[in-house]
Amino acid sequence: MSADTVDFGRAAGDYVAYRPAFEPRLFERLRAMRVGLAGQTILDGGAGTGLLGRGLARGDVRVIETDPKLELVREAWGTKRLVARAEE
């Protein structure tokens, strides 16, 4: 990793504490495009700490989250977790 690259994994706790939630309007617009409707399953690649998934789950959406930074996934809100490493 180069010196000018941000490592969000190292700042996972701060990211959780200070990253504001998405505005409810985002989820309204997604639903208008038929994304995030009740009963859907959505894969959130690069989910970080799960902010998008948290908002989607409020609408009865099943969200599967993935992120390359284990530290961020550990901060995610969900109670069920499968942590695995893909081959590089």
C-alpha positions as CSV (number, residue, x, y, z in Angstrom):
1,M,0.0,0.0,0.0
2,S,1.4,3.4,-0.9
3,A,1.8,6.2,1.6
4,D,-1.1,8.2,0.1
5,T,-3.6,5.3,0.3
6,V,-6.2,5.4,3.0
7,D,-6.5,2.2,5.0
8,F,-10.1,2.2,6.3
9,G,-9.5,-1.0,8.2
10,R,-7.1,0.9,10.6
11,A,-9.7,3.5,11.2
12,A,-12.7,1.2,11.5
13,G,-13.7,2.4,15.0
14,D,-13.6,6.0,13.9
15,Y,-15.5,5.2,10.7
16,V,-18.3,3.7,12.8
17,A,-18.3,6.6,15.3
18,Y,-18.2,9.5,12.9
19,R,-19.5,8.4,9.5
20,P,-23.1,9.8,9.2
21,A,-25.9,7.6,8.1
22,F,-27.4,7.8,4.7
23,E,-30.4,10.2,4.3
24,P,-33.7,8.4,4.2
25,R,-34.3,10.0,0.8
26,L,-31.6,7.7,-0.7
27,F,-33.6,4.6,0.2
28,E,-36.8,6.2,-1.2
29,R,-35.1,6.9,-4.5
30,L,-33.7,3.3,-4.6
31,R,-37.2,1.9,-4.0
32,A,-38.5,4.1,-6.8
33,M,-36.0,2.3,-9.0
34,R,-37.2,-1.1,-7.6
35,V,-34.0,-1.6,-5.6
36,G,-34.4,-2.4,-1.9
37,L,-38.0,-3.6,-1.9
38,A,-39.2,-5.8,0.9
39,G,-38.3,-9.4,0.3
40,Q,-35.3,-8.7,-2.0
41,T,-31.8,-10.0,-1.3
42,I,-29.0,-7.5,-2.1
43,L,-25.3,-8.1,-2.2
44,D,-23.3,-5.1,-1.0
45,G,-19.8,-5.4,-2.2
46,G,-17.4,-3.1,-0.4
47,A,-19.9,-2.8,2.5
48,G,-17.5,-1.4,5.0
49,T,-19.3,-1.1,8.3
50,G,-22.6,-1.9,6.8
51,L,-24.3,1.6,6.6
52,L,-26.1,0.9,3.3
53,G,-27.1,-2.6,4.5
54,R,-28.5,-1.2,7.8
55,G,-30.7,1.3,5.9
56,L,-31.9,-1.4,3.4
57,A,-32.6,-3.9,6.2
58,R,-35.1,-1.4,7.8
59,G,-37.2,-2.0,4.7
60,D,-37.3,-5.8,5.2
61,V,-34.5,-6.5,2.7
62,R,-32.0,-9.3,3.2
63,V,-28.5,-7.8,2.8
64,I,-25.3,-9.8,2.2
65,E,-22.3,-7.7,2.9
66,T,-18.7,-8.2,1.9
67,D,-15.6,-6.1,2.3
68,P,-11.9,-6.8,1.8
69,K,-11.2,-5.2,5.2
70,L,-12.0,-7.6,8.1
71,E,-11.7,-4.8,10.6
72,L,-14.6,-3.0,8.9
73,V,-16.8,-6.1,8.7
74,R,-16.3,-6.7,12.4
75,E,-17.9,-3.4,13.0
76,A,-20.9,-4.1,10.8
77,W,-24.3,-4.2,12.5
78,G,-25.5,-7.7,11.6
79,T,-25.6,-10.6,14.1
80,K,-24.9,-13.4,11.6
81,R,-21.4,-13.5,10.1
82,L,-19.3,-15.7,7.9
83,V,-15.8,-14.5,7.6
84,A,-13.6,-16.0,5.0
85,R,-10.6,-15.1,2.9
86,A,-10.8,-15.4,-0.9
87,E,-7.7,-16.6,-2.8
88,E,-5.5,-13.8,-4.0
